[in-house]
Amino acid sequence: MSKVQLLILGSHTDTIQNVSAFLKLNGYQNVKAVFSDEDALRELATGKYSVLIIGAGIAAPSRTMLRKFLSTQKLSTRIIEHYGNPASLPADIRQATGRS
């Protein structure tokens, strides 16, 4: 089981629930989902997340704002911009965290 802390920002509840369940089945028990920029910023400000997964339904301005926030705050959170099937996420997370 991985101790990596994951934050998922998405716009579709059903999709995010499915992705969260898939990640938990693949050993990622520390998954939190949020559905707004404000909630994502509040969670990211804690500094506890290794990876932010941004779902396909999140607009470009939000993506840019989140990147700038992480850079400005000097947080080491890695970003995965995810589109489609969650099957690639475990490998993407391992790559982002250097745990190949």
Secondary structure, 3 states (H helix, E strand, C coil): CECCCEEEECCCHHHHHHHHHHHHHCCECCEEEECCHHHHHHHHCCCCCCEEEECCCCCHHHHHHHHHHHHHCCCCCEEEECCCCHHHHHHHHHHHHCCC
